[in-house]
Amino acid sequence: MSRTVLAIDIGSTKICAVIAEIADDNSIAITGAGTSKAQGLKKGSITNIDLASKSIKLAINDAKRVSGSDIKTAIVSISGAYTKSLNSNGIVNIQNKEVSFKEIERVMQTSLYNANIPNEYDVLHALPYNFKVDDQDYIEDPLGMNASRLEVDTHIITTQKSNLNNLKKAVHGAGVEVENVVLNGYASSISTLNDDEKELGVALIDMGGNTSNIIIHSGNSIRYNDFLGVGSNHVTSDLSMALHTPLNIADNVKLNYGSLLTPSSDLIELPIIGDENTTHEVSLEVVHNVIFARAEETLMILAQFIENSGLKEKIGAGVVLTGGFSQMEGIRDLAIATFGSVPVRLAKPKEMNGLFDSLRSPEYSSAIGLIMYSASAYTQYEIDVNKKVRHTNETPVEQSSVNLTDESDIPTPPAQEGEEKEKMVTLPSKKDKKSDEAGSFSKFWNWATQLF
């Protein structure tokens, strides 16, 4: 039986809502989509809950109108603006010498418990990147293996609790409950990267309107993520100041004449800021130089992020660029020069049933990635924002809203969560066993007293 999913990508310049039907075999069919201009947001984070709710509601209503469905829960993207990442590890002993899902769940919860997460932060994703069975390293999937000890190295992405709660309030104000939250760079990687790139190691850069997010995939899992508060809107601001023209005119110049290729010496006539009845002539060479300077600076900072990650030698597949800014003419050539001659690819979302032409643009990579995440296209194992251990072969369950109260923000001690039901089952049997032992002992005592 198919299920309906609503994905809301909350970007720095636009809100995108996508509705899709996901079949039992996890095949996806897009049924509706809507976009609205982002208000009440700065660098992807909520700054005005009421304005943000109105923007989100506009996008959702458009998507519902096209789809004809009235879904009340959503999977939502979150900006990397206030995220922090750390690595942790966990070790557990295997009692019955065979690794079951319960042991994988336990070792991941242990790694989460061992992580030193600040009180004001909450876990977004805990992503294992290396399983170790006894002394054997880099196990792809330990499930079903014989072992006496299981270890895991985990990349944990956290975000400020206030940021997460404000996001939930803004979506709730639009009449929808948050079912799950996914880092937008992670969502973009799901919709753009192929298996070979993930295995070889790749840096994905989602270049948006006001932000750029970077994710480094190595060994089929995220190893590094970072955030830069610069995007294509900064090009617009630079042009407005350099050309002394209003922002809306500068944006038109960027869209119509923006290029990083060989500049033209043609002249264009632009109104002057503050006095739009007066115009002046500007050379397209000046336009090119302004855009080139900002794009080059942005890519150089992102290249430094890759350098600082310590994973530069592990990105054999190079760099993948997506997002609205990646549509700038000539950006691939500039990126190749900036990143040191590594392969650079421009990426659009993967094809799927019902994908509207408007959604095929790189700026919708994150929104499509959210839908794919709902269809189990995440990493093989992970702990999500609900503290639930996910795995790619799990059976989909009914959607439920994410609990973001303070009590759920405390990392769960090992083997507490996910085993609660089993404890409820096993405890009575242990009691029965003890009572059986007590009964046997009393029978033996009666027999002994009668004998002697």
MOBEL-V369584 format. One record per pair of residues at least 24 apart in sequence whose C-alpha atoms are under 7 Angstrom apart, sorted by the first residue. I is the first residue (numbers start at 1). J is the second residue. D is the distance in whole Angstrom. If there is no record, write none. Layout:
i=I j=J d=D
i=I j=J d=D
This chain:
i=5 j=74 d=7
i=6 j=71 d=7
i=6 j=73 d=7
i=6 j=74 d=5
i=6 j=75 d=6
i=7 j=74 d=6
i=7 j=75 d=5
i=7 j=76 d=6
i=7 j=367 d=6
i=7 j=370 d=6
i=7 j=371 d=6
i=8 j=74 d=7
i=8 j=75 d=6
i=8 j=76 d=5
i=8 j=77 d=6
i=8 j=367 d=7
i=9 j=76 d=6
i=9 j=77 d=5
i=9 j=366 d=6
i=9 j=367 d=5
i=10 j=44 d=7
i=10 j=77 d=6
i=10 j=78 d=7
i=11 j=44 d=5
i=12 j=38 d=7
i=12 j=41 d=7
i=12 j=42 d=6
i=12 j=43 d=5
i=12 j=44 d=4
i=12 j=209 d=6
i=12 j=210 d=6
i=12 j=211 d=7
i=13 j=37 d=6
i=13 j=38 d=5
i=13 j=209 d=6
i=13 j=210 d=7
i=14 j=38 d=4
i=15 j=55 d=7
i=15 j=56 d=6
i=15 j=59 d=6
i=16 j=59 d=6
i=16 j=367 d=7
i=17 j=59 d=6
i=17 j=60 d=5
i=17 j=63 d=6
i=18 j=63 d=6
i=18 j=367 d=7
i=19 j=63 d=6
i=19 j=67 d=7
i=22 j=375 d=7
i=26 j=375 d=5
i=28 j=352 d=7
i=28 j=353 d=6
i=29 j=352 d=7
i=29 j=353 d=5
i=29 j=354 d=5
i=30 j=353 d=6
i=30 j=354 d=5
i=30 j=355 d=6
i=31 j=67 d=5
i=31 j=354 d=7
i=32 j=63 d=5
i=32 j=64 d=6
i=32 j=66 d=5
i=32 j=67 d=4
i=33 j=62 d=7
i=33 j=63 d=4
i=33 j=66 d=7
i=34 j=59 d=5
i=34 j=60 d=6
i=34 j=62 d=5
i=34 j=63 d=4
i=35 j=59 d=5
i=43 j=81 d=7
i=43 j=210 d=6
i=43 j=211 d=6
i=43 j=229 d=6
i=44 j=79 d=5
i=45 j=79 d=6
i=46 j=166 d=7
i=46 j=167 d=6
i=49 j=166 d=7
i=49 j=170 d=5
i=50 j=170 d=7
i=52 j=170 d=6
i=53 j=170 d=5
i=53 j=171 d=6
i=53 j=173 d=5
i=53 j=174 d=5
i=54 j=174 d=7
i=56 j=171 d=7
i=56 j=174 d=6
i=57 j=174 d=5
i=72 j=176 d=5
i=72 j=177 d=6
i=73 j=176 d=5
i=73 j=177 d=5
i=73 j=178 d=6
i=73 j=179 d=6
i=73 j=401 d=7
i=74 j=176 d=7
i=74 j=177 d=6
i=74 j=178 d=5
i=74 j=179 d=5
i=75 j=178 d=6
i=75 j=179 d=5
i=75 j=180 d=5
i=75 j=181 d=6
i=75 j=370 d=7
i=76 j=178 d=7
i=76 j=180 d=6
i=76 j=181 d=5
i=76 j=182 d=6
i=77 j=181 d=6
i=77 j=182 d=5
i=77 j=183 d=6
i=77 j=184 d=5
i=78 j=181 d=7
i=78 j=182 d=6
i=78 j=183 d=5
i=78 j=184 d=6
i=79 j=183 d=6
i=79 j=184 d=6
i=80 j=183 d=7
i=80 j=213 d=7
i=80 j=226 d=7
i=80 j=227 d=6
i=81 j=227 d=6
i=82 j=159 d=6
i=82 j=160 d=6
i=83 j=157 d=7
i=83 j=158 d=5
i=83 j=159 d=4
i=83 j=160 d=7
i=84 j=157 d=6
i=84 j=158 d=5
i=84 j=159 d=6
i=85 j=156 d=6
i=85 j=157 d=5
i=85 j=158 d=6
i=86 j=155 d=6
i=86 j=156 d=5
i=86 j=157 d=7
i=87 j=154 d=6
i=87 j=155 d=5
i=87 j=156 d=6
i=88 j=112 d=7
i=88 j=114 d=7
i=88 j=115 d=5
i=88 j=153 d=6
i=88 j=154 d=5
i=88 j=155 d=7
i=89 j=152 d=5
i=89 j=153 d=4
i=89 j=154 d=6
i=90 j=151 d=6
i=90 j=152 d=5
i=90 j=153 d=7
i=91 j=150 d=6
i=91 j=151 d=4
i=91 j=152 d=7
i=92 j=149 d=6
i=92 j=150 d=5
i=92 j=151 d=7
i=93 j=148 d=6
i=93 j=149 d=4
i=93 j=150 d=6
i=94 j=147 d=7
i=94 j=148 d=5
i=94 j=149 d=5
i=97 j=146 d=5
i=97 j=147 d=5
i=97 j=148 d=5
i=98 j=144 d=6
i=98 j=145 d=6
i=98 j=146 d=4
i=98 j=147 d=6
i=99 j=142 d=7
i=99 j=143 d=5
i=99 j=144 d=5
i=99 j=145 d=5
i=99 j=146 d=6
i=99 j=147 d=7
i=100 j=143 d=6
i=100 j=144 d=6
i=101 j=143 d=6
i=105 j=389 d=6
i=106 j=414 d=6
i=106 j=415 d=5
i=107 j=151 d=7
i=107 j=152 d=7
i=108 j=152 d=7
i=109 j=414 d=5
i=109 j=415 d=7
i=110 j=413 d=7
i=110 j=414 d=5
i=111 j=154 d=7
i=112 j=411 d=7
i=113 j=411 d=6
i=113 j=412 d=6
i=113 j=413 d=5
i=113 j=414 d=6
i=120 j=160 d=6
i=120 j=161 d=6
i=121 j=158 d=6
i=121 j=159 d=5
i=121 j=160 d=4
i=121 j=161 d=5
i=122 j=158 d=5
i=122 j=159 d=6
i=122 j=160 d=6
i=122 j=161 d=6
i=122 j=409 d=6
i=123 j=157 d=6
i=123 j=158 d=4
i=123 j=159 d=7
i=123 j=385 d=6
i=124 j=157 d=6
i=124 j=158 d=5
i=124 j=159 d=7
i=124 j=182 d=7
i=124 j=384 d=6
i=124 j=385 d=5
i=125 j=156 d=6
i=125 j=157 d=5
i=125 j=382 d=7
i=125 j=383 d=6
i=125 j=384 d=5
i=125 j=385 d=6
i=126 j=154 d=6
i=126 j=155 d=6
i=126 j=156 d=4
i=126 j=157 d=6
i=126 j=382 d=6
i=126 j=383 d=5
i=126 j=384 d=7
i=127 j=154 d=5
i=127 j=155 d=5
i=127 j=156 d=6
i=127 j=221 d=7
i=127 j=222 d=7
i=127 j=381 d=7
i=127 j=382 d=5
i=127 j=383 d=7
i=128 j=152 d=6
i=128 j=153 d=6
i=128 j=154 d=4
i=128 j=155 d=6
i=128 j=381 d=7
i=128 j=382 d=7
i=129 j=153 d=6
i=129 j=154 d=6
i=129 j=155 d=7
i=129 j=219 d=7
i=129 j=221 d=5
i=155 j=223 d=6
i=165 j=404 d=7
i=177 j=401 d=6
i=178 j=401 d=5
i=178 j=402 d=6
i=179 j=399 d=6
i=179 j=400 d=5
i=179 j=401 d=4
i=179 j=402 d=5
i=180 j=385 d=7
i=180 j=402 d=6
i=181 j=385 d=6
i=184 j=366 d=6
i=185 j=213 d=6
i=185 j=214 d=6
i=185 j=215 d=6
i=186 j=215 d=7
i=187 j=366 d=5
i=187 j=369 d=4
i=187 j=370 d=5
i=188 j=365 d=5
i=188 j=366 d=4
i=188 j=369 d=5
i=190 j=369 d=5
i=190 j=377 d=7
i=191 j=349 d=5
i=191 j=350 d=6
i=191 j=365 d=6
i=191 j=368 d=6
i=191 j=369 d=4
i=191 j=372 d=7
i=192 j=347 d=6
i=192 j=348 d=6
i=192 j=349 d=5
i=192 j=350 d=6
i=192 j=365 d=7
i=197 j=317 d=5
i=200 j=315 d=6
i=200 j=316 d=5
i=200 j=317 d=6
i=201 j=314 d=6
i=201 j=315 d=4
i=201 j=316 d=5
i=201 j=317 d=6
i=202 j=315 d=5
i=202 j=316 d=7
i=202 j=317 d=5
i=202 j=318 d=5
i=202 j=319 d=6
i=203 j=315 d=7
i=203 j=318 d=6
i=203 j=319 d=5
i=203 j=320 d=6
i=204 j=319 d=6
i=204 j=320 d=5
i=204 j=321 d=6
i=205 j=320 d=6
i=205 j=321 d=5
i=205 j=322 d=6
i=206 j=321 d=6
i=206 j=322 d=5
i=206 j=323 d=5
i=207 j=231 d=6
i=207 j=322 d=6
i=207 j=323 d=5
i=207 j=324 d=6
i=207 j=325 d=5
i=207 j=326 d=6
i=208 j=232 d=6
i=208 j=323 d=5
i=208 j=324 d=5
i=208 j=325 d=6
i=209 j=233 d=5
i=209 j=324 d=7
i=209 j=325 d=7
i=210 j=234 d=7
i=218 j=314 d=7
i=221 j=379 d=6
i=224 j=309 d=7
i=230 j=298 d=7
i=231 j=325 d=7
i=232 j=325 d=5
i=235 j=291 d=6
i=235 j=294 d=6
i=238 j=290 d=7
i=239 j=287 d=7
i=239 j=290 d=6
i=244 j=272 d=6
i=244 j=273 d=6
i=245 j=270 d=7
i=245 j=271 d=6
i=245 j=272 d=5
i=245 j=273 d=4
i=246 j=273 d=5
i=258 j=288 d=7
i=258 j=328 d=7
i=259 j=288 d=6
i=259 j=328 d=6
i=259 j=329 d=5
i=259 j=330 d=6
i=260 j=288 d=6
i=260 j=292 d=6
i=260 j=329 d=6
i=260 j=330 d=5
i=260 j=331 d=6
i=261 j=329 d=7
i=261 j=330 d=5
i=263 j=288 d=6
i=299 j=335 d=7
i=299 j=338 d=7
i=300 j=338 d=6
i=303 j=339 d=6
i=317 j=343 d=7
i=318 j=342 d=5
i=318 j=343 d=5
i=318 j=344 d=6
i=319 j=343 d=6
i=319 j=344 d=5
i=319 j=345 d=6
i=320 j=344 d=6
i=320 j=345 d=5
i=320 j=346 d=6
i=320 j=347 d=6
i=321 j=345 d=6
i=321 j=346 d=5
i=321 j=347 d=6
i=322 j=346 d=6
i=322 j=347 d=5
i=322 j=348 d=7
i=322 j=362 d=5
i=322 j=363 d=7
i=323 j=362 d=5
i=323 j=363 d=4
i=323 j=365 d=7
i=324 j=362 d=6
i=324 j=363 d=4
